[in-house]
Amino acid sequence: MAYRDERHDVLIIGSGPGGLFCADQVRDADVVLVEQGSAMPRRVCPDSDLCDCRPCDVLEGEGGAGSFSDGKITLSATRGTHGASLFTPDQERYLEVVEDTIRRFTPTLADYPPVDGLPLLPAGHGGLAFESYPLIHAGSDGIRAFGQAYSAHLRQAGVDIRQGQQVTALLYDGGRVSGAVVRDRRSRGEYRIFADRVVAGCGLAGAAWLESELARRGVALRTGPADFGIRLETTAAALDPFISRFYDFKVRHQAAGISLRSFCVNGNGYVTAEYHRGLGIRGVNGHSYLATRSGLSNLAIVATITEDQHRDPKAYVRDTARAVNAAAGGYPIRQKLGDLLPGMATAAGVRASNPKTRPGRLQDVLPDSLLEAFTSYIRTLGEVLPPVLAADTVLYAPEIKYYAYRVPINPQTWESTDVTGLYVVGNAAGYTASLSAAALSGIIAGRAITGRTRPRVVSSP
């Protein structure tokens, strides 16, 4: 098959929330969206106890990596970021567009308004601090349905969305971007797409590529906080006093000079494996479904690494995650709590829900400060919820809520301050790690490209 160069007004790289929401804003232009991954029906992890799919790209494709989350949508401009003022009050109002879009294209949702507190946890009790926020939950099945339905709707509205198309290099004309080299992953043919505006929404899967591409261009990427975590799996009853009050409870704790928090709580859910192909890291995550109950619940315990702990937190998180994988032959580790903290209570009947992990010992691979911080969090949580401290409670690692290296951008437009015409949105920019925050950045960039003073509401074909 012979390929010819093309010219378009706007080229969008990646069909995650940043790319899709941006495409909805610019759909009246001549826009093409290229995605290296697959359509949603083909994004299926093989049903096997092993995770040996070296070319695995299940986290890439229609809807982005978030399509393999449990579908919690945080309706907050600060959740899923490490910046309290990343979005202005005017930009924060665009969350209404995000919420309306998700509600339109998701079959079933559960709503969780903020609450004042948790039972058994008075303010400041035991060094634990609770927070809540507006939340809607689509479930792991619902968030996949959303990505597929929203992509289909944008196609019907005229957006040219192409899958299996991998951008291998950006093109430049002086100090501005002029397009990209694209490789068809099936035929392996290459062609060029020239465009006046290029939106890089390549997510965590494309972060390493984008970092390398911009570094070669001389863009000075910045480090910043990064999150490394473990995941704890216990009985559904053990976490029910908190989950029944607020599903995705956020409980903070400070230990060993490190700030920790609960993250991505999954009531009656499952622990899943995920392969971050671009980073060469196998980790774990949590899933839950609105109509399926496992009898087990899980949550991540995430430690935020700042430049106070390490000069390059992002490198520290990558290196620590790879060290954990190396200790388990390239897999995530799982460990019974009784093996980490002797003297725990009797077994509670917890059976690990994720077989795509290998037995290991966190005390042999984690840095001392992280180990101290995580064990302090678990013990303190167990003082409030004693059933958590069962000998057969299962721990998994690594869990990375990773923020890519930060691309210098203008936060009013999300355009690169170094390369004119290049907009970097979503997790690839290094400032966000949630669907809603990534979608906000895409809306802002699309609005800047079109010159529209207000974001377009949910599109109609």
C-alpha positions in Angstrom: 0.0 0.0 0.0 1.4 3.4 -1.0 1.0 6.2 1.5 0.8 9.9 0.6 1.5 12.9 2.8 -1.5 14.7 4.1 -2.3 18.2 5.3 -4.9 19.0 8.0 -5.7 21.9 10.3 -5.3 20.0 13.5 -3.5 16.7 14.3 -4.4 15.1 17.6 -2.2 12.3 18.9 -4.0 9.8 21.2 -7.6 9.0 21.9 -7.6 9.2 25.7 -9.8 11.8 27.4 -7.4 14.7 26.6 -7.5 13.9 22.9 -11.2 13.0 22.7 -12.4 16.1 24.6 -10.1 18.3 22.5 -11.4 16.7 19.3 -15.0 17.6 20.3 -13.9 21.3 20.7 -12.2 21.5 17.3 -14.5 19.2 15.3 -15.5 21.9 12.9 -11.9 22.2 11.7 -10.2 19.7 9.4 -9.0 17.5 12.2 -7.5 14.0 12.3 -6.9 12.0 15.4 -4.3 9.2 15.3 -4.2 6.4 17.9 -1.5 3.7 18.1 -3.8 1.3 20.0 -6.9 -0.6 19.1 -10.6 -0.2 19.2 -12.2 -1.0 22.5 -13.5 -4.5 21.6 -9.9 -5.6 20.8 -8.5 -4.3 24.1 -8.8 -7.6 26.0 -6.2 -9.0 28.4 -5.9 -12.8 27.9 -7.5 -15.0 30.5 -4.4 -16.6 31.9 -2.5 -16.8 35.1 0.6 -15.5 33.3 1.4 -12.0 32.0 3.9 -12.7 29.4 2.6 -10.6 26.5 5.8 -8.6 25.9 4.2 -6.5 23.1 1.1 -5.9 25.3 -0.7 -2.7 24.4 -3.9 -3.3 26.4 -3.5 0.1 28.1 -3.3 1.8 24.7 -6.3 2.6 22.4 -9.8 3.9 22.3 -10.6 5.8 25.5 -7.1 5.8 26.8 -5.5 3.9 29.7 -8.3 5.1 31.9 -10.6 2.6 30.1 -8.9 0.0 32.2 -9.6 1.7 35.5 -12.6 1.2 37.7 -14.3 4.3 36.2 -14.3 6.8 39.1 -14.7 10.3 37.9 -13.6 13.0 40.4 -15.5 16.2 39.7 -12.7 18.3 41.1 -10.1 20.5 39.5 -7.5 19.5 42.1 -8.0 15.7 42.4 -5.8 13.9 39.9 -3.2 16.7 39.9 -0.3 17.8 42.1 -1.2 21.4 41.6 -3.7 23.1 43.9 -4.1 26.0 41.3 -3.5 24.2 38.1 -6.9 25.2 36.7 -8.4 28.7 37.2 -11.9 29.1 38.6 -13.2 29.8 35.1 -11.5 26.6 33.7 -12.9 24.6 36.7 -16.4 25.4 35.5 -15.6 23.3 32.4 -16.1 20.3 34.6 -19.8 20.7 33.9 -19.0 19.8 30.2 -17.0 16.7 31.4 -19.7 15.5 33.7 -22.5 16.1 31.1 -20.5 14.2 28.5 -19.8 11.2 30.7 -23.4 11.0 31.8 -24.6 11.1 28.2 -22.4 8.2 27.0 -22.2 6.0 30.1 -25.1 3.5 30.6 -25.1 3.4 34.4 -23.6 5.6 37.0 -23.5 5.8 40.8 -23.4 9.3 42.4 -21.4 10.0 45.6 -21.8 13.5 47.1 -19.1 14.7 49.6 -19.6 13.7 53.2 -18.5 15.4 56.4 -16.6 12.4 57.9 -16.3 8.7 58.3 -17.6 6.5 61.1 -14.9 5.4 63.5 -12.7 8.2 62.3 -13.1 11.4 64.3 -11.1 14.3 62.9 -7.4 13.7 63.3 -7.9 10.3 64.9 -4.7 8.2 65.0 -2.9 10.5 62.5 -5.5 9.8 59.8 -7.2 12.7 58.0 -10.3 12.2 55.8 -11.3 14.1 52.7 -14.1 13.7 50.2 -15.2 15.4 46.9 -18.0 15.1 44.3 -17.7 11.7 42.7 -19.4 9.6 40.0 -18.6 6.0 39.5 -19.1 4.2 36.1 -17.5 0.9 37.0 -14.8 -0.8 35.0 -17.4 -2.0 32.4 -19.1 1.5 32.3 -15.9 3.4 31.6 -15.1 1.1 28.7 -18.6 1.7 27.3 -18.1 5.5 27.7 -14.8 5.5 25.7 -16.3 3.4 22.9 -19.5 5.4 22.7 -17.9 8.8 22.8 -15.4 7.9 20.1 -18.2 6.6 17.9 -20.2 9.8 18.5 -17.2 12.0 17.5 -16.8 10.0 14.3 -20.4 10.6 13.5 -19.8 14.3 14.1 -17.1 14.3 11.5 -13.8 13.6 13.4 -11.4 11.4 11.5 -10.2 8.9 14.1 -7.7 6.3 13.0 -6.5 3.4 15.1 -3.2 1.5 14.8 -1.4 4.6 13.7 1.7 5.3 15.7 3.4 8.7 15.6 7.2 8.1 15.5 8.5 11.7 15.3 7.3 15.3 15.3 8.1 17.6 12.4 9.2 21.2 12.9 9.5 24.3 10.8 11.8 26.6 12.6 10.5 27.2 16.1 7.0 25.7 15.5 5.7 22.2 15.1 4.5 21.4 11.5 3.2 17.9 11.8 4.3 14.3 12.5 5.6 11.1 10.9 3.0 8.4 11.3 3.6 4.6 11.0 0.8 2.2 10.2 1.4 -0.5 12.7 -0.3 -3.2 10.6 1.4 -2.5 7.2 4.4 -0.8 8.7 4.2 1.9 6.0 5.0 5.5 7.0 3.6 8.8 5.9 3.6 12.4 7.1 0.7 14.5 8.3 1.3 18.2 8.2 -0.8 20.4 10.5 -0.6 23.9 11.8 -1.6 22.7 15.3 -0.5 19.4 16.9 -2.1 18.2 20.1 -0.1 15.5 22.0 -2.5 13.6 24.2 -0.4 10.4 24.2 -0.9 9.6 27.9 1.3 7.5 30.1 1.8 5.0 27.3 3.4 7.6 25.2 5.2 9.6 27.9 8.6 8.1 27.4 8.4 8.7 23.7 7.3 12.3 24.1 10.0 13.0 26.7 12.7 11.7 24.4 11.3 13.6 21.4 11.1 16.9 23.2 14.5 16.4 24.9 16.1 16.0 21.5 14.5 19.3 20.5 16.1 21.0 23.5 13.0 21.4 25.6 13.9 21.5 29.3 11.5 19.1 30.9 10.9 19.5 34.6 10.7 17.0 37.4 8.1 17.2 40.1 6.2 15.0 42.6 5.5 11.4 41.6 3.5 8.7 43.4 4.6 5.1 44.3 2.1 2.8 46.0 1.2 -0.6 47.1 -2.3 -2.2 46.9 -4.0 -3.8 49.9 -6.7 -6.4 49.4 -9.0 -7.6 52.2 -12.5 -8.7 52.8 -15.4 -6.5 51.7 -16.6 -6.4 55.3 -13.3 -5.1 56.6 -13.5 -1.8 54.6 -17.3 -1.5 54.6 -17.5 1.0 57.5 -15.7 3.5 55.3 -16.9 2.4 51.8 -20.5 2.5 52.8 -20.1 6.1 53.9 -18.1 7.3 50.9 -17.0 4.9 48.2 -13.6 6.3 47.2 -12.6 7.5 50.7 -9.4 9.6 50.9 -7.6 9.0 54.1 -4.2 10.7 54.5 -1.3 9.9 56.9 2.2 11.2 57.4 5.1 8.8 58.2 8.8 8.8 57.7 8.6 12.3 56.3 6.4 11.1 53.5 2.8 12.0 52.8 0.5 9.0 52.1 -3.1 8.7 51.0 -5.6 6.0 50.1 -6.3 6.0 46.4 -8.7 4.2 44.0 -10.8 2.3 46.5 -12.6 -0.7 45.0 -15.5 -2.1 47.0 -16.3 -5.7 46.1 -13.7 -5.4 43.4 -10.6 -7.0 42.0 -6.9 -6.4 41.8 -5.7 -6.3 38.2 -2.3 -6.3 36.4 -1.2 -3.7 34.0 1.8 -3.4 31.8 3.2 0.1 31.2 4.9 -0.8 28.0 6.5 2.5 27.4 8.2 2.5 30.8 8.9 -1.3 30.9 7.0 -1.6 34.2 4.4 -4.2 35.3 2.2 -2.9 38.0 -1.2 -3.5 39.6 -4.4 -1.5 39.7 -8.0 -2.0 41.0 -11.2 -2.7 39.2 -14.8 -2.8 40.4 -18.1 -3.3 38.6 -21.5 -1.8 39.4 -23.3 -5.2 39.1 -20.6 -7.7 40.1 -19.5 -8.3 43.7 -16.3 -10.2 44.5 -16.6 -10.4 48.3 -13.2 -8.6 48.5 -12.3 -5.0 48.6 -9.0 -3.2 47.8 -7.3 0.1 47.9 -4.0 1.6 46.9 -1.8 3.2 49.6 0.1 5.9 47.7 3.3 7.7 48.8 4.0 11.0 47.2 7.7 11.4 46.5 8.8 15.1 46.3 12.1 16.7 45.7 12.5 16.8 49.5 12.9 13.0 49.4 14.7 12.7 46.1 16.2 15.1 43.6 14.3 13.5 40.8 11.0 11.9 42.1 10.0 10.6 38.7 13.2 8.7 38.2 12.9 7.4 41.8 9.4 6.0 41.2 10.5 4.4 37.9 13.6 2.8 39.4 11.8 1.6 42.5 9.0 0.0 40.4 11.5 -1.7 38.2 13.4 -3.0 41.2 10.2 -4.6 42.6 9.6 -6.2 39.2 13.1 -7.5 39.0 12.7 -9.2 42.4 9.8 -11.2 41.1 11.2 -12.1 37.7 9.6 -9.3 35.9 6.2 -9.4 37.6 4.4 -7.5 40.3 4.9 -8.8 43.9 2.2 -10.1 46.2 2.7 -10.9 49.8 0.5 -11.8 52.8 0.4 -9.1 55.5 1.4 -11.7 58.1 4.7 -12.2 56.3 5.4 -8.4 56.4 4.1 -7.7 59.9 4.4 -10.7 62.2 1.8 -11.0 65.0 -1.2 -10.1 62.9 -4.7 -11.5 63.8 -5.9 -14.8 62.5 -6.7 -15.3 58.9 -9.9 -13.7 57.5 -10.4 -15.9 54.4 -8.8 -13.5 51.9 -7.7 -15.2 48.7 -5.7 -13.1 46.2 -7.8 -12.1 43.3 -4.9 -11.5 41.0 -2.9 -14.5 39.8 -0.7 -12.5 37.4 1.6 -11.7 40.3 4.5 -13.5 42.0 5.2 -14.1 45.7 7.8 -11.7 47.1 8.9 -9.8 50.2 8.4 -6.0 50.2 10.9 -5.7 53.0 13.6 -7.0 50.7 13.0 -4.6 47.8 11.5 -1.3 49.1 13.7 1.5 50.3 13.6 1.7 54.1 11.7 5.0 54.2 9.0 3.7 51.9 8.7 0.5 53.9 8.4 2.4 57.2 5.8 4.7 55.7 3.6 2.0 54.3 3.7 -0.2 57.4 2.9 2.8 59.5 -0.2 3.5 57.3 -1.4 -0.1 57.5 -1.0 -0.3 61.3 -2.7 3.1 61.8 -5.6 2.1 59.5 -5.9 -1.2 61.4 -6.3 0.7 64.7 -9.6 2.1 63.2 -10.5 -1.0 61.1 -9.1 -4.0 63.0 -10.2 -6.6 60.4 -7.7 -5.1 57.9 -4.9 -6.5 60.1 -5.6 -10.1 59.2 -2.7 -12.4 58.5 -3.9 -13.2 55.0 -4.7 -9.7 53.9 -2.8 -9.4 50.6 -0.4 -6.7 49.6 0.7 -6.0 46.0 3.4 -3.8 44.4 4.2 -1.8 42.5 1.3 0.6 42.0 2.4 3.7 40.1 0.2 6.7 39.9 2.9 8.2 37.8 3.2 11.8 36.6 5.3 12.2 33.5 8.1 14.7 33.3 6.5 18.2 33.1 6.4 19.8 29.7 6.6 23.6 30.1 3.2 24.9 29.0 1.0 28.0 29.1 -1.7 26.9 31.5 -4.2 29.2 29.8 -3.9 27.2 26.6 -1.8 24.1 27.3 0.4 25.1 24.4 4.2 24.4 24.8 6.2 27.5 25.7 9.1 26.1 23.7 7.4 24.9 20.5 4.8 27.0 18.9 1.7 25.2 17.8 2.3 22.1 20.0 -0.3 21.5 22.7 0.4 18.8 25.3 -2.6 17.6 27.2 -3.6 15.0 29.7 -1.2 12.8 31.5 1.6 13.2 28.9 2.1 16.8 30.0 3.1 15.7 33.5 0.5 17.6 35.5 -2.6 15.4 35.6 -3.4 11.7 36.4 -7.2 11.5 36.2 -9.8 11.3 33.5 -11.5 14.6 34.5 -8.3 16.6 34.8 -7.1 15.2 31.4 -10.4 16.1 29.8 -10.2 19.6 31.2 -6.8 20.1 29.7 -8.2 18.9 26.3 -11.1 21.3 26.5 -8.8 24.2 27.3 -6.5 23.4 24.4 -9.3 22.9 21.9 -10.9 26.1 23.0 -7.6 27.9 22.5 -7.1 26.4 19.0 -10.5 27.5 17.9 -10.5 30.9 19.7 -13.8 30.0 21.2 -14.5 32.0 24.4 -16.5 29.2 26.0 -16.1 25.4 25.7 -18.5 23.6 23.4 -21.0 21.5 25.2 -21.6 17.9 24.3 -21.6 17.7 20.5 -24.5 16.8 18.4 -24.0 15.1 15.0 
